[in-house]
């Protein structure tokens, strides 16, 4: 076997874009394959019983590199976890089946019957179900608050409060939480802070840098970025991630090796994608704001956004993400007429894709949510222009 030591480079101190490509991966020492293989195996073989027994002990202590069964650990998934931990500035990370698995495990590992959790009142619909139905049915008390109001958060605090949970940029109203202020209050009261950063991505902001204890994502979105794999991300201190991995193993929320490999493929281009998506979103948001058909636009990059100054503080310079929401003058019929007339973006749920997606949201007073992709922004604006014209016919 040839010497592969030239590839033992420490990428941990290099720039985000370099780590997104290189960290956690390298040529396979046996085959010299450049890309990380898809380890489609259920189990792993060892030379003798003593070696196997020690591996079980190490694996159950979540020692890096230990593989006994692919529900528990898998080399493809572990490569993605190493990369995620670096990109999130975390001690450790766990890559699991989907975003709701990340929501569920982050909460279930920190809460038990009799505990109380505070959560923001504008969240993804399945996260709503978690706080309004599932957790209360298990004896966990929940209080929903306007996360922009520190007075509301302080009023909701109880002696049994263990967690404050919120989406960094809320879905779909794009409310930006003051993570440092909330974290300072939570820690002073013995609580942990869990932040869902799906709408922003670690390329633009890393909640752990601002005081959060655990950050989660639907990795399906900006991590994968191509609309072809379901993935969940959890990152934080190793002590918390060991609990996540234990619950992941026991509840069977593991990701498949193939989806982990697709996530590895996707994350390498995250910086390129998100820069373009942010540029497109800013251009489109400014254009929509000038349209007579539009009542208001929600985008943290606009000076009109209530949390614009906070976004400039928390986000890396020059980027405000790819999510834009707007409301047309009129009601349901106008929303339908515009969305139905567009030619480039499909009407679809999800976000973070390289393809621009349009999501008409009737339950939110006919709000239109755009997940901006990487198409030419002039083509997108021309498409929206003709859609506005079609509404007049």
C-alpha positions in Angstrom: 0.0 0.0 0.0 1.4 3.4 -1.0 2.0 6.2 1.5 -1.0 8.5 1.7 0.3 10.8 4.4 0.3 13.8 2.0 -3.5 13.9 2.4 -3.4 14.2 6.2 -3.9 18.0 6.0 -5.5 19.9 8.9 -8.3 21.9 7.2 -9.9 23.0 10.5 -8.4 26.5 10.5 -9.1 27.2 6.8 -11.9 29.2 5.4 -15.5 28.0 5.3 -15.5 27.4 1.6 -12.4 25.2 1.8 -13.8 23.2 4.8 -17.1 22.7 2.9 -15.1 20.9 0.2 -12.3 19.2 2.0 -12.9 18.7 5.8 -13.8 15.2 6.9 -12.9 13.6 3.6 -9.9 12.4 1.6 -8.9 9.7 -0.8 -9.7 6.2 0.3 -6.5 4.6 1.7 -7.3 1.2 0.1 -8.7 2.1 -3.4 -7.4 5.7 -3.7 -10.9 6.7 -4.7 -11.1 10.5 -4.4 -14.7 10.8 -3.4 -16.0 9.4 -0.2 -17.6 6.0 -0.9 -21.2 5.1 -0.2 -20.8 2.5 2.4 -23.9 0.4 1.7 -23.4 -2.1 4.5 -25.5 -3.1 7.5 -22.7 -4.5 9.6 -18.9 -4.6 10.1 -16.5 -7.5 10.5 -13.6 -7.8 13.1 -10.7 -10.1 13.4 -11.5 -11.7 16.8 -13.9 -11.5 19.7 -11.8 -9.3 21.9 -11.4 -6.7 19.2 -15.2 -6.9 18.6 -16.0 -6.5 22.3 -13.8 -3.4 22.6 -15.4 -1.9 19.5 -18.8 -2.3 21.0 -17.7 -0.5 24.1 -16.1 2.3 22.1 -19.1 2.6 19.9 -21.5 2.9 22.8 -19.3 5.7 24.2 -19.6 7.4 20.7 -15.9 7.3 20.1 -15.0 8.6 16.7 -14.5 6.0 13.9 -16.3 3.1 15.6 -18.7 1.1 13.4 -20.7 -2.0 14.5 -24.0 -1.5 12.7 -25.2 1.1 10.2 -28.2 2.2 12.2 -25.7 3.4 14.9 -22.8 4.6 12.8 -21.7 4.5 9.1 -18.5 5.8 7.5 -20.3 7.9 4.9 -22.5 9.5 7.5 -19.5 10.1 9.8 -17.7 12.0 7.1 -20.7 14.3 6.8 -20.8 14.7 10.6 -17.2 15.8 10.7 -17.8 18.4 8.0 -21.0 19.7 9.7 -19.3 20.0 13.1 -16.6 22.2 11.5 -19.0 24.4 9.5 -21.2 25.0 12.6 -18.2 25.7 14.9 -19.4 22.8 17.0 -17.7 20.1 19.1 -19.7 17.4 17.4 -22.6 16.9 15.1 -25.2 14.2 14.2 -26.6 13.7 10.7 -30.0 12.0 10.8 -33.0 11.2 8.6 -34.8 14.5 8.3 -35.4 17.9 9.7 -38.3 16.8 11.9 -36.0 14.1 13.4 -33.6 16.9 14.3 -36.4 18.9 15.9 -37.7 15.9 17.8 -34.4 14.6 19.0 -33.1 18.0 20.1 -36.2 18.5 22.2 -36.7 14.9 23.5 -33.0 14.7 24.7 -33.5 17.8 26.8 -37.1 17.5 28.1 -39.0 15.0 30.3 -42.5 14.8 31.7 -43.0 17.8 34.1 -40.6 20.1 32.2 -41.5 23.3 30.4 -40.4 24.6 27.1 -40.8 28.1 25.6 -41.0 28.3 21.8 -41.7 30.9 19.2 -45.2 31.2 17.8 -44.2 31.3 14.1 -42.7 27.9 13.1 -42.9 25.2 10.5 -46.3 23.4 10.6 -44.9 20.1 11.9 -42.9 21.9 14.5 -46.2 23.5 15.5 -47.6 20.0 16.0 -44.7 19.1 18.2 -45.4 22.0 20.6 -49.1 22.1 20.4 -49.9 18.3 20.5 -47.0 15.8 20.8 -45.0 17.3 23.7 -48.1 18.2 25.8 -49.4 14.6 25.3 -46.2 13.4 26.9 -46.5 15.6 30.0 -44.2 18.4 28.7 -45.7 21.9 29.2 -45.2 24.3 26.3 -45.7 28.1 26.0 -45.7 29.8 22.6 -44.4 33.4 22.5 -43.6 36.2 20.1 -39.8 35.6 19.9 -39.2 39.2 19.1 -40.5 40.3 22.5 -38.0 39.7 25.4 -40.8 40.8 27.7 -43.0 37.9 26.5 -40.1 35.5 26.8 -39.3 36.6 30.4 -43.0 36.4 31.3 -43.2 32.8 30.1 -40.2 31.6 32.2 -41.1 29.2 34.9 -39.0 27.2 37.5 -39.4 24.1 35.4 -38.4 25.7 32.1 -35.6 23.7 30.6 -35.4 24.9 26.9 -36.1 28.0 24.8 -36.6 26.9 21.2 -37.0 29.1 18.2 -36.3 29.4 14.5 -33.5 31.9 13.8 -35.5 33.2 10.8 -39.0 32.1 11.3 -41.2 30.2 8.8 -42.8 31.9 7.0 -42.9 35.5 8.5 -39.1 35.8 8.5 -38.9 37.2 12.0 -35.2 37.3 13.1 -34.6 36.4 16.8 -32.0 38.1 18.9 -30.0 35.0 19.7 -27.4 36.7 21.9 -30.0 38.4 24.1 -32.2 35.3 24.4 -29.2 33.0 25.1 -28.0 35.3 27.9 -31.4 35.3 29.6 -31.8 31.5 29.1 -28.4 30.7 30.6 -29.0 33.0 33.5 -32.1 30.9 34.3 -30.5 27.5 33.7 -32.1 26.8 30.3 -30.6 25.6 27.1 -31.2 27.3 23.8 -32.1 25.4 20.6 -32.1 27.3 17.3 -33.4 26.0 14.0 -31.2 27.7 11.5 -32.7 26.1 8.4 -33.8 29.4 6.7 -30.3 31.0 7.1 -27.6 28.3 6.7 -24.2 28.1 8.5 -22.6 30.0 5.6 -24.5 33.1 6.6 -24.8 32.6 10.4 -23.8 30.1 13.0 -26.1 30.2 16.1 -23.5 28.5 18.3 -21.3 31.6 17.8 -24.0 33.8 19.3 -24.7 31.7 22.4 -27.0 28.9 21.3 -26.4 25.5 22.8 -27.8 23.4 20.0 -28.4 24.3 16.4 -30.5 22.2 14.0 -31.4 22.2 10.3 -33.6 20.5 7.9 -30.4 19.6 6.0 -32.7 18.8 3.0 -32.7 22.5 2.3 -29.4 24.5 2.1 -27.1 21.7 3.1 -28.2 19.3 0.4 -29.3 22.1 -1.9 -30.5 20.1 -4.9 -33.9 18.8 -3.8 -32.8 15.2 -4.0 -32.2 14.0 -0.4 -33.9 14.2 2.9 -31.5 15.0 5.8 -31.5 16.4 9.3 -28.6 18.2 11.1 -28.0 18.6 14.8 -24.8 20.3 16.2 -23.4 21.4 19.5 -21.3 20.2 22.4 -20.3 16.5 22.4 -22.2 15.8 25.6 -25.4 16.9 24.0 -24.6 15.2 20.7 -23.9 11.9 22.5 -27.5 12.0 23.8 -28.7 12.8 20.3 -26.8 9.8 18.9 -28.2 7.6 21.6 -31.8 8.6 20.9 -31.1 8.4 17.1 -29.9 4.8 17.6 -32.8 3.7 19.7 -35.6 5.5 17.8 -34.3 4.6 14.4 -34.0 8.1 12.9 -30.8 7.3 11.1 -30.0 8.6 7.6 -29.3 6.2 4.8 -25.7 6.1 3.5 -26.9 7.2 0.1 -28.6 10.3 1.4 -25.6 11.1 3.6 -23.5 10.8 0.4 -25.8 13.2 -1.5 -25.6 15.6 1.4 -21.8 15.4 1.2 -22.0 16.1 -2.5 -24.3 19.1 -1.9 -22.5 20.8 1.0 -19.4 21.3 -1.1 -21.2 23.9 -3.2 -23.1 25.6 -0.3 -21.0 28.8 -0.4 -21.5 29.2 -4.2 -25.2 28.4 -4.1 -26.0 30.7 -1.1 -24.1 33.7 -2.4 -26.1 33.5 -5.7 -29.4 32.8 -3.9 -28.8 35.8 -1.6 -28.0 38.0 -4.5 -31.1 36.9 -6.4 -33.3 37.3 -3.3 -32.0 40.9 -2.6 -32.6 41.9 -6.2 -36.1 40.4 -6.4 -37.1 41.8 -3.0 -36.1 45.3 -4.0 -37.9 45.0 -7.3 -41.1 43.6 -5.6 -41.0 46.5 -3.1 -41.5 48.9 -6.0 -44.3 47.1 -7.7 -47.8 48.7 -7.4 -49.4 45.3 -7.1 -47.5 44.4 -3.9 -48.7 45.4 -0.5 -45.5 44.5 1.4 -42.3 42.5 1.2 -40.6 40.6 4.0 -36.8 40.2 3.5 -34.1 40.9 6.2 -31.9 42.5 3.6 -34.4 45.3 3.1 -34.2 48.4 5.3 -37.9 48.1 5.7 -37.6 44.8 7.5 -38.2 45.2 11.2 -35.0 43.3 12.1 -32.7 44.6 9.4 -30.1 46.1 11.8 -30.0 42.9 13.8 -29.5 40.9 10.6 -26.5 43.1 9.7 -25.1 42.2 13.1 -25.7 38.5 13.2 -25.2 37.6 9.5 -21.9 37.5 7.6 -21.4 40.6 5.5 -23.4 41.1 2.3 -25.7 38.1 2.6 -29.3 37.9 3.9 -30.4 34.5 2.6 -32.6 33.2 -0.2 -36.0 33.5 1.4 -38.4 36.3 0.4 -42.1 36.6 1.3 -44.6 39.1 -0.1 -48.3 39.9 0.0 -50.2 41.2 -3.0 -52.9 43.8 -2.8 -56.2 41.9 -2.8 -56.7 38.4 -1.5 -56.8 34.7 -2.5 -57.7 35.2 -6.1 -54.8 37.6 -6.7 -52.4 35.2 -5.0 -53.5 32.4 -7.2 -53.5 34.5 -10.4 -49.9 35.5 -9.9 -48.5 32.1 -8.8 -50.4 30.3 -11.5 -49.0 32.6 -14.2 -45.3 32.2 -13.4 -43.3 30.0 -15.8 -40.0 29.4 -14.1 -40.7 28.5 -10.4 -42.8 25.5 -9.8 -45.5 25.7 -7.1 -44.0 23.5 -4.5 -43.2 23.2 -0.8 -39.6 23.0 0.5 -36.8 25.5 0.0 -33.1 25.9 -0.4 -33.1 24.2 -3.8 -31.0 25.5 -6.8 -34.4 25.8 -8.4 -36.6 28.8 -7.4 -39.8 27.6 -5.7 -43.0 29.5 -5.2 -45.3 28.6 -2.3 -48.7 30.3 -2.0 -49.7 30.2 1.6 -53.5 30.6 2.0 -53.4 30.0 5.8 -51.1 33.0 6.2 -53.5 35.5 4.8 -52.5 34.6 1.2 -48.7 35.3 1.7 -46.4 34.2 -1.1 -43.1 32.6 -0.1 -40.3 32.5 -2.6 -37.2 30.3 -2.2 -34.8 31.9 -4.6 -32.7 29.6 -6.7 -29.6 30.2 -8.8 -31.3 31.0 -12.1 -30.4 34.3 -13.9 -32.2 37.0 -11.8 -33.2 38.9 -15.0 -35.1 35.9 -16.2 -36.9 35.5 -12.9 -37.9 39.2 -12.8 -39.1 39.0 -16.4 -41.2 36.0 -15.5 -42.7 37.8 -12.5 -43.3 40.8 -14.7 -45.3 38.8 -17.2 -47.2 37.2 -14.3 -48.3 40.6 -13.0 -49.4 41.5 -16.6 -51.3 38.2 -16.8 -53.2 39.2 -13.7 -54.8 42.1 -15.5 -56.3 40.0 -18.2 
